[in-house]
């Protein structure tokens, strides 16, 4: 067995053991929260839930349109509907792979190569270009969330001292960390940017449309979360929803558990509680959101892989 896979399996097992241990200790406190959460979920407004699910499906379709626009500039004539099953298959792979997009992107590249004859290089460049352009609306949303985040009172133990970390300093701290990460991986990033530069004449034609579609995807993400809040009758502000949206991306990118399972839920609930929601309300909100973005998306992805023959491609990826 590969050492990397073994380490991840051991880490996941340790996290699971720790989770079971903590649940057994705090079970008496968890039961009332579960009851309250079930009470909130039992009053879910189905119409809003359906609209939230439709918003999710529309965002996936926009992903397909965005990718089709980039591939069109590279000389490939495809319809967005041709790419929707590929994207859902990638989502399913991501949900079963530690670190978001660690398994889905290779599957997408090989799938479009086998089915549509798109070269590995062009498939890779198209996805990379998508991600780089998408970083623009993500950065804008992140700035808004960090700048509006309430000040943090950080306490040092056992010394009874604390200091206040304002949103401005938090913003500067985050971008300092990002800058350090970029500097560490500068060689790898430079080679990726070089790939984009070599194809820039073709790719630039789709820049505006990709930027608008990427922004549209994130707007739909916020709309979906707002609809989930309405389904549960939770008065969540735009800021709370934007925070949940960007946090979902960041936590899901941590290479710890498949699809960020457990990490995303724990992180989202903790932040929503810090921002004023009760534990039961935060848990209900996160459960319903993950039911759509993880549960239902995995079911659709599985069906796409099964019907369009993507499982054979995915097995070939995992065997290498």
C-alpha positions as CSV (number, residue, x, y, z in Angstrom):
1,X,0.0,0.0,0.0
2,X,1.2,3.5,-0.8
3,X,2.7,5.3,2.3
4,X,0.7,8.4,1.6
5,X,-2.6,6.5,1.5
6,X,-1.6,4.6,4.7
7,X,-0.8,7.9,6.6
8,X,-4.2,9.4,5.5
9,X,-6.0,6.2,6.5
10,X,-4.3,6.2,10.0
11,X,-5.1,9.9,10.4
12,X,-8.8,9.4,9.5
13,X,-8.9,6.4,11.9
14,X,-7.4,8.5,14.7
15,X,-9.9,11.3,14.0
16,X,-12.8,8.8,14.0
17,X,-11.6,7.3,17.3
18,X,-11.3,10.8,18.9
19,X,-14.8,11.7,17.6
20,X,-16.3,8.5,19.1
21,X,-14.4,9.2,22.4
22,X,-15.7,12.8,22.6
23,X,-19.3,11.7,21.8
24,X,-19.2,9.1,24.5
25,X,-18.0,11.7,27.1
26,X,-20.5,14.4,26.1
27,X,-23.4,12.2,25.1
28,X,-25.6,13.6,27.9
29,X,-25.1,17.1,26.5
30,X,-25.5,16.0,22.9
31,X,-28.9,14.4,23.3
32,X,-30.8,17.6,24.1
33,X,-29.1,19.3,21.1
34,X,-30.1,16.5,18.8
35,X,-33.7,16.7,20.0
36,X,-33.8,20.4,19.4
37,X,-32.1,20.0,16.0
38,X,-34.7,17.3,14.9
39,X,-37.4,19.6,16.1
40,X,-36.1,22.4,13.8
41,X,-35.6,20.1,10.9
42,X,-39.1,18.6,11.2
43,X,-40.4,22.1,10.5
44,X,-38.4,22.5,7.3
45,X,-40.3,24.3,4.5
46,X,-40.0,21.9,1.6
47,X,-40.6,24.6,-1.0
48,X,-37.5,26.5,0.1
49,X,-35.5,23.3,0.3
50,X,-36.4,22.4,-3.3
51,X,-35.4,25.9,-4.5
52,X,-32.1,25.5,-2.7
53,X,-31.5,22.2,-4.4
54,X,-32.4,23.8,-7.8
55,X,-30.0,26.6,-7.1
56,X,-27.3,24.0,-6.6
57,X,-28.1,22.2,-9.8
58,X,-28.0,25.6,-11.7
59,X,-24.6,26.4,-10.2
60,X,-23.3,23.0,-11.5
61,X,-24.7,23.9,-15.0
62,X,-22.9,27.3,-14.8
63,X,-19.7,25.3,-14.0
64,X,-20.4,23.3,-17.2
65,X,-21.0,26.5,-19.3
66,X,-17.8,28.1,-17.9
67,X,-15.7,25.1,-18.8
68,X,-17.4,24.9,-22.3
69,X,-16.4,28.5,-22.9
70,X,-12.8,27.9,-22.1
71,X,-12.6,24.7,-24.2
72,X,-14.3,26.5,-27.1
73,X,-11.4,29.0,-27.1
74,X,-9.0,26.1,-27.3
75,X,-10.8,24.8,-30.4
76,X,-13.3,22.2,-29.0
77,X,-17.0,22.4,-29.9
78,X,-18.9,20.9,-27.0
79,X,-22.3,21.6,-25.4
80,X,-22.6,22.4,-21.6
81,X,-24.9,19.4,-21.3
82,X,-22.0,17.2,-22.5
83,X,-19.9,18.4,-19.5
84,X,-22.5,18.3,-16.8
85,X,-22.1,14.5,-16.1
86,X,-18.3,14.9,-16.1
87,X,-18.6,17.6,-13.5
88,X,-21.0,15.6,-11.3
89,X,-18.6,12.6,-11.6
90,X,-15.8,14.9,-10.4
91,X,-17.9,16.1,-7.5
92,X,-18.5,12.4,-6.5
93,X,-14.8,11.7,-6.7
94,X,-14.0,14.8,-4.6
95,X,-16.5,13.8,-1.9
96,X,-14.7,10.5,-1.5
97,X,-11.2,11.9,-1.7
98,X,-9.3,13.7,1.1
99,X,-8.7,17.3,0.0
100,X,-11.2,19.0,-2.3
101,X,-10.6,18.4,-6.0
102,X,-7.8,15.9,-5.3
103,X,-9.6,13.2,-7.1
104,X,-12.2,15.0,-9.2
105,X,-9.9,17.1,-11.4
106,X,-7.8,14.1,-12.7
107,X,-11.1,12.3,-13.4
108,X,-12.4,15.2,-15.4
109,X,-9.2,15.5,-17.4
110,X,-9.1,11.8,-18.3
111,X,-12.9,11.6,-18.9
112,X,-13.0,14.4,-21.5
113,X,-9.9,12.9,-23.1
114,X,-11.5,9.5,-23.5
115,X,-15.0,10.7,-24.5
116,X,-14.3,13.9,-26.5
117,X,-10.7,13.6,-27.6
118,X,-9.5,16.6,-25.6
119,X,-5.8,16.4,-25.1
120,X,-4.6,16.1,-21.5
121,X,-2.7,19.3,-21.8
122,X,-5.7,21.4,-23.0
123,X,-8.0,19.8,-20.4
124,X,-5.5,20.6,-17.7
125,X,-4.9,24.2,-18.9
126,X,-8.7,24.8,-19.2
127,X,-9.4,23.7,-15.6
128,X,-6.3,25.6,-14.3
129,X,-7.5,28.8,-16.1
130,X,-11.0,28.3,-14.6
131,X,-9.6,28.1,-11.1
132,X,-7.3,31.1,-11.5
133,X,-10.1,33.3,-12.8
134,X,-12.5,32.0,-10.1
135,X,-9.9,33.2,-7.5
136,X,-10.9,36.8,-8.2
137,X,-14.5,36.6,-6.9
138,X,-13.3,34.3,-4.1
139,X,-10.7,36.9,-3.0
140,X,-13.3,39.6,-3.1
141,X,-15.7,37.6,-0.9
142,X,-12.9,36.6,1.5
143,X,-11.9,40.3,1.9
144,X,-15.5,41.1,2.7
145,X,-15.8,38.3,5.3
146,X,-12.5,39.0,7.0
147,X,-13.0,42.8,7.1
148,X,-16.5,42.4,8.6
149,X,-15.6,39.7,11.0
150,X,-16.0,40.7,14.7
151,X,-12.9,41.2,16.7
152,X,-11.4,38.2,18.3
153,X,-10.5,38.2,22.0
154,X,-7.5,35.8,22.2
155,X,-6.6,34.6,25.7
156,X,-3.3,33.0,26.7
157,X,-3.3,30.2,29.3
158,X,-2.2,29.7,32.0
159,X,-1.3,33.4,32.0
160,X,-4.4,35.5,32.4
161,X,-3.7,37.9,29.5
162,X,-5.5,38.5,26.3
163,X,-5.4,40.8,23.3
164,X,-8.0,41.9,20.7
165,X,-7.4,40.9,17.1
166,X,-9.4,43.4,15.0
167,X,-10.8,42.5,11.6
168,X,-8.2,44.7,9.9
169,X,-5.3,42.9,11.5
170,X,-7.0,39.6,10.8
171,X,-7.2,40.5,7.1
172,X,-3.5,41.4,7.1
173,X,-2.6,38.2,8.9
174,X,-4.5,36.0,6.5
175,X,-2.9,37.6,3.4
176,X,0.5,37.3,5.1
177,X,0.0,33.6,5.5
178,X,-1.2,33.3,1.9
179,X,1.9,35.2,0.7
180,X,4.2,32.9,2.6
181,X,2.4,29.8,1.1
182,X,2.7,31.3,-2.4
183,X,6.4,31.9,-1.8
184,X,7.0,28.4,-0.6
185,X,5.3,26.9,-3.6
186,X,6.6,29.6,-6.0
187,X,8.4,27.1,-8.3
188,X,5.3,25.0,-8.8
189,X,3.1,28.0,-9.3
190,X,5.4,29.6,-11.8
191,X,5.3,26.4,-14.0
192,X,1.5,26.5,-13.8
193,X,1.3,30.1,-14.7
194,X,3.7,29.5,-17.6
195,X,1.2,27.0,-19.0
196,X,-1.5,29.6,-18.9
197,X,0.8,32.2,-20.5
198,X,1.6,29.9,-23.4
199,X,-2.1,29.6,-24.2
200,X,-3.1,33.2,-23.2
201,X,-3.9,34.3,-26.8
202,X,-6.6,31.7,-27.0
203,X,-7.8,31.8,-23.3
204,X,-8.1,35.6,-23.0
205,X,-11.2,35.5,-25.3
206,X,-13.1,33.7,-22.5
207,X,-11.8,35.7,-19.6
208,X,-14.8,38.0,-19.2
209,X,-17.4,35.3,-19.6
210,X,-15.5,33.0,-17.2
211,X,-15.2,35.8,-14.6
212,X,-18.9,36.5,-14.9
213,X,-19.9,32.9,-14.7
214,X,-17.6,32.3,-11.7
215,X,-19.2,35.3,-9.9
216,X,-22.6,33.9,-10.8
217,X,-21.7,30.5,-9.3
218,X,-20.7,32.2,-6.0
219,X,-23.9,34.3,-6.0
220,X,-25.9,31.2,-6.5
221,X,-24.0,29.6,-3.6
222,X,-25.1,32.5,-1.3
223,X,-28.6,32.3,-2.6
224,X,-28.7,28.5,-1.9
225,X,-27.5,29.1,1.7
226,X,-30.1,31.8,2.2
227,X,-32.9,29.5,0.9
228,X,-31.7,26.8,3.4
229,X,-31.9,29.4,6.2
230,X,-35.4,30.3,5.0
231,X,-36.4,26.6,4.9
232,X,-35.4,26.4,8.6
233,X,-36.8,29.8,9.5
234,X,-33.4,31.0,10.6
235,X,-32.8,34.8,10.3
236,X,-29.3,34.6,8.9
237,X,-27.7,37.9,7.7
238,X,-25.9,38.2,4.4
239,X,-22.6,38.3,6.3
240,X,-23.3,35.1,8.1
241,X,-24.2,33.4,4.8
242,X,-21.1,34.8,3.0
243,X,-18.9,33.5,5.9
244,X,-20.5,30.0,5.7
245,X,-19.9,30.0,1.9
246,X,-16.2,30.9,2.0
247,X,-15.5,28.8,5.1
248,X,-17.0,25.8,3.3
249,X,-14.5,26.2,0.5
250,X,-11.5,26.6,2.9
251,X,-12.4,23.7,5.2
252,X,-13.2,21.4,2.3
253,X,-9.7,22.0,0.9
254,X,-8.0,20.6,3.9
255,X,-6.5,17.2,3.0
256,X,-7.7,15.3,6.1
257,X,-11.0,13.5,5.4
258,X,-12.9,12.5,2.3
259,X,-14.9,15.6,1.1
260,X,-13.9,17.3,4.3
261,X,-16.4,15.1,6.2
262,X,-16.5,16.1,9.8
263,X,-14.0,18.9,9.3
264,X,-16.4,21.1,7.4
265,X,-19.3,20.4,9.7
266,X,-17.3,21.0,12.9
267,X,-15.8,24.2,11.5
268,X,-19.0,25.7,10.2
269,X,-20.9,24.9,13.4
270,X,-18.2,26.4,15.5
271,X,-18.0,29.7,13.5
272,X,-21.8,30.0,13.3
273,X,-22.0,29.6,17.0
274,X,-19.3,32.2,17.5
275,X,-21.4,34.6,15.3
276,X,-24.5,34.1,17.5
277,X,-26.4,31.0,16.4
278,X,-27.5,28.4,18.9
279,X,-25.9,25.0,18.6
280,X,-29.1,23.4,17.5
281,X,-29.8,26.0,14.8
282,X,-26.2,25.9,13.5
283,X,-26.3,22.1,13.4
284,X,-29.6,22.0,11.6
285,X,-28.4,24.5,9.0
286,X,-25.1,22.7,8.3
287,X,-26.9,19.3,8.1
288,X,-29.4,20.5,5.5
289,X,-26.7,22.2,3.5
290,X,-24.4,19.2,3.5
291,X,-27.4,17.0,2.6
292,X,-27.6,18.9,-0.6
293,X,-23.9,19.6,-1.4
294,X,-22.5,16.3,-0.2
295,X,-25.4,13.8,0.0
296,X,-27.6,14.5,-3.1
297,X,-24.6,15.6,-5.2
298,X,-22.9,12.3,-4.4
299,X,-26.0,10.4,-5.5
300,X,-26.2,12.3,-8.8
301,X,-22.4,11.9,-9.3
302,X,-22.6,8.1,-8.7
303,X,-25.4,7.8,-11.2
304,X,-23.5,9.8,-13.8
305,X,-20.4,7.6,-13.3
306,X,-22.5,4.5,-13.5
307,X,-24.5,5.5,-16.6
308,X,-21.7,7.2,-18.6
309,X,-19.0,4.7,-17.8
310,X,-16.9,7.0,-15.6
311,X,-16.3,4.3,-13.0
312,X,-13.8,2.5,-15.3
313,X,-11.9,5.7,-15.8
314,X,-11.8,6.5,-12.1
315,X,-10.5,3.0,-11.3
316,X,-7.7,3.5,-13.8
317,X,-6.8,6.7,-12.0
318,X,-6.8,5.1,-8.6
319,X,-4.7,2.2,-9.8
320,X,-1.8,4.5,-11.0
